[in-house]
Amino acid sequence: MHRRKPALRPQNDRCDVALLVDAETGARRRDGRFIPDRNSVEAYVLDALCKSYRGVAVVPFDSRVVATIEALRGLKPRIVFNLTEWVDGDRSLDAMIAGLLDGMKLRYTGTGPDGLLLARDKALSKQIVAGLGVAVPRHFVLNGTGRIGNPGVPYPLIVKPRFGDASHGIGVDSVVCSEAELRSRAGVMRRRTGEPLICEEFIPGRDLYVALLGNEPRVMPPVELVIGRKGASAPRLATYRLKNDGAYRKKWRIRWRPAKLEDEVVKSIEKASRAIFHALKLRDYARIDYRLAPDNRVVFLEANPNPDLHPHAMGINLCFAGVNHGDAIRRIVEAARRRSRG
C-alpha cells in the first residue's frame, strides 16, 4: 500500500509548532510539503504562526492514522496547533484526534476529548449549564425513531441535530410553530440524518457571541449578529446558509458588531462564560453563544470549543475574539504551553 510522504522538518531543523490540519484543506507539493488552500483558515493560521515562531511545519491528518503518527514523531514538535475538525468528513470524530494526541503525550492547543464530547452534545451541555444557575431554553430530545411529539414546551421551537456542529442542519425551516410543523421538520431531519434531534424553545432577542482566550479565561467583549433587512423570509437565527453564503448575507444586510450592553448584562455574561468554560472542560480558547432576551435575561445556547479562526470569521477584520488575528493565535499557543507546564 502506498504511504503518504511525511511532512518535512522545518528548514532550521527545529519544530516549534506542528500545525495539524484536515487533509482535505490543501495539497502536497512534489517536495512532500503540505500547502493549505489559498485564503483558507489553515493558510491564515499558518501565516500567523510563521510570523511568531521559528520552526513551523504542517501535518495533514491521515485517517489511516499511522502516517500522521510517523509525521508527528519525526517532527517532535514542542506543541501541536490542532486545527482539525473531522475524520473523513465526520465531525463527530474530532475527539478521536485529540485522544490520539493525548496518547502520543504531545502538547496541543485546544479542548481535549472530554470537552469536545460535552460541548457537542447540545442536550447534555444545557443540563450542565442549567446546573450552574445559567438560563437555558426549555427543550426535549427526539431520538432517531419513535413517536414525534412535544411534551409541553411552548412554540415556537428550533429543531436541530443534537450532536450537530457549525450550524449543519439548521435553516429557516428549523423554526416550527405547531405540532404539525414539528412532525414535518423532524421527519425531514430523521430521513436526512437518522440522528437524534434537540427541540428547544425559540428565545426572541439578540444573538451574542462571546469569545474566551486563555485558561483563566479572559472573556472578550461580546459580538452581536445584526440582520439589517426585515421581511417575512428574513432569517431569525444563525443558519448554515447565513454563515456560509456571502450573497445571502449581503441580501439580508447581515453583519457582526461589538455589542452595546448594560454593565449588569456584561457582568452576567462574564460570570456565566467563565463558569461554562470550566464546567464543559474547555481549554485555551472557545466561543459561547447566547440569546439576550428582551428582559435582559442571558440565555445559553451552545458552546463551541473550536470556533472559526479565520481572520474575517465575523466580518472584515473581526476574528472570533474581536482582536488582531495574529495576537489571538499567539495567545492560544501560549495558553496551551502554560497549561501543559502546569
Residue pairs with C-beta under 8 A, 6 or more apart in sequence:
3 66
3 67
4 28
4 60
4 62
4 67
5 28
5 32
6 32
6 59
6 67
6 70
6 71
6 74
7 18
7 32
7 33
7 34
7 57
7 58
7 59
7 60
7 71
7 74
7 75
8 31
8 32
8 33
8 57
9 15
9 55
9 57
9 74
9 75
10 16
10 54
10 55
10 56
10 57
11 55
12 54
12 55
13 55
14 54
14 55
15 55
15 56
15 57
15 75
15 76
15 77
15 78
16 53
16 54
16 55
16 56
16 77
16 78
16 79
17 49
17 53
17 55
17 56
17 57
17 77
17 78
17 79
17 80
17 81
17 333
18 56
18 57
18 58
18 59
18 72
18 75
18 77
18 79
18 80
18 81
19 42
19 45
19 46
19 49
19 56
19 57
19 58
19 59
19 80
19 81
19 83
20 59
20 61
20 68
20 72
20 80
20 81
20 82
20 83
20 84
20 97
20 101
20 108
21 34
21 36
21 42
21 58
21 59
21 60
21 61
21 83
21 84
22 42
22 60
22 61
22 83
22 84
22 85
22 86
23 60
23 61
23 62
23 63
24 89
25 36
25 37
25 40
25 42
25 60
26 34
26 35
26 36
26 37
26 40
26 42
26 43
26 58
26 60
27 34
27 35
27 37
28 34
28 35
28 60
29 35
33 58
34 58
34 59
34 60
35 58
36 42
36 43
36 46
36 58
37 43
41 83
41 308
41 309
41 310
41 313
42 58
42 83
44 309
44 310
44 311
44 325
45 81
45 83
45 309
45 329
46 56
46 58
48 325
48 326
48 329
48 330
49 56
49 81
49 329
49 333
50 56
51 326
52 326
52 329
52 330
52 333
53 333
57 75
57 77
59 68
59 71
59 72
59 75
59 80
60 68
61 68
61 84
61 87
61 97
62 68
63 87
63 88
65 100
68 100
69 100
69 104
72 80
72 104
72 106
73 104
77 106
78 107
79 106
79 107
79 108
79 109
79 333
79 336
79 337
79 340
80 101
80 106
80 107
80 108
80 109
81 108
81 109
81 329
81 332
81 333
82 97
82 98
82 101
82 108
82 109
82 110
83 309
84 94
84 97
85 91
85 94
85 165
85 166
85 306
86 93
86 94
87 93
87 94
87 96
87 97
91 165
91 166
91 168
92 120
92 163
92 165
94 116
94 120
94 306
95 113
95 116
95 117
95 120
96 113
98 108
98 110
98 111
98 112
98 113
98 116
99 113
101 108
102 112
102 113
107 336
107 337
107 340
108 336
109 284
109 285
109 332
109 333
109 335
109 336
110 283
110 284
110 285
110 305
110 306
110 332
110 336
111 119
111 281
111 282
111 283
111 284
111 286
111 305
111 306
112 281
112 283
114 281
115 280
115 281
115 282
115 283
115 305
116 305
116 306
118 124
118 125
118 128
118 280
118 281
119 125
119 280
119 282
119 286
119 302
119 303
119 304
119 305
120 163
120 165
121 162
121 163
122 160
122 162
122 163
122 164
122 198
122 200
122 302
123 139
123 141
123 162
123 198
125 280
125 302
125 303
126 136
126 137
126 139
126 200
126 300
128 279
128 280
129 136
129 276
129 279
129 280
129 300
130 136
131 279
132 272
132 275
132 276
132 279
134 272
134 275
134 276
134 298
134 300
135 297
135 298
135 299
135 300
136 299
136 300
137 200
137 201
137 202
137 203
137 291
137 299
137 301
138 153
138 154
138 200
138 201
139 153
139 198
139 199
139 200
139 201
140 150
140 151
140 153
140 198
140 199
141 162
141 196
141 197
141 198
141 199
142 148
142 186
142 190
142 196
142 197
142 198
142 199
143 196
144 190
144 194
144 195
144 196
145 190
148 182
148 183
148 186
148 187
149 179
150 157
150 179
150 182
150 199
153 199
153 200
153 201
154 201
155 176
155 177
155 178
155 202
156 175
156 176
156 177
156 202
157 175
157 176
157 182
157 199
157 200
157 201
157 202
158 170
158 174
158 175
158 176
158 199
158 200
158 201
158 202
158 237
159 174
159 176
159 182
159 185
159 186
159 189
159 197
159 198
159 199
160 169
160 170
160 174
160 197
160 198
160 200
161 168
161 169
161 189
161 193
161 195
161 196
161 197
161 198
162 195
162 196
162 197
162 198
163 195
163 196
164 170
166 240
166 243
167 238
167 239
167 240
167 242
167 243
168 240
169 189
169 192
169 193
169 240
170 237
170 238
170 239
170 240
171 239
171 240
171 241
172 233
172 235
172 236
172 239
173 185
173 188
174 185
174 237
174 239
175 202
175 236
175 237
176 182
176 184
176 185
182 199
186 197
186 199
189 195
189 197
190 197
202 236
202 237
203 291
203 293
203 299
203 301
204 291
204 293
204 294
205 291
205 292
205 293
205 294
205 299
206 224
206 225
206 259
206 291
206 292
207 224
207 225
207 237
207 238
207 289
207 290
207 291
208 222
208 223
208 224
208 225
208 259
208 269
208 289
208 290
208 291
208 292
208 298
209 222
209 223
209 224
209 225
209 256
209 287
209 288
209 289
209 290
209 314
209 320
210 219
210 220
210 222
210 223
210 269
210 273
210 287
210 288
210 289
210 290
211 219
211 220
211 223
211 285
211 286
211 287
211 307
211 320
211 321
211 322
212 218
212 219
212 220
212 273
212 274
212 277
212 282
212 285
212 286
212 287
212 288
213 220
213 284
213 285
213 321
213 328
213 331
213 332
213 335
214 284
214 285
214 331
214 335
215 283
215 284
215 335
215 338
215 339
216 274
217 273
217 274
217 277
217 282
217 285
217 286
219 269
219 270
219 273
219 274
220 321
220 322
220 323
221 258
221 259
221 322
222 258
222 259
222 261
222 266
222 269
222 290
223 256
223 257
223 258
223 259
223 314
223 318
223 322
224 256
224 257
224 258
224 259
225 238
225 254
225 256
226 253
226 254
226 255
226 256
226 257
227 234
227 235
227 252
227 253
227 254
228 252
228 253
228 254
228 255
229 251
229 252
229 253
234 252
235 241
235 242
235 252
235 254
238 289
241 248
242 248
242 249
242 252
242 254
248 254
249 255
255 315
256 314
256 315
256 318
257 315
258 322
261 269
261 292
262 296
264 296
265 292
265 296
265 298
268 298
269 290
269 298
272 288
272 290
272 298
272 300
273 288
276 282
276 288
276 300
276 303
277 286
277 288
277 303
280 303
280 305
282 303
282 305
283 305
283 335
283 336
283 339
284 332
284 335
284 336
284 339
285 307
285 321
285 328
285 331
285 332
285 335
286 303
286 304
286 305
286 307
287 303
287 304
287 307
287 320
288 300
288 302
288 303
288 304
289 300
289 301
289 302
289 303
289 304
290 298
290 299
290 300
290 301
291 299
291 301
292 298
292 299
293 299
307 313
307 320
308 320
309 319
309 320
309 325
309 328
309 329
310 319
311 317
311 319
311 325
312 318
312 319
313 319
313 320
314 320
314 322
319 325
319 328
320 328
321 328
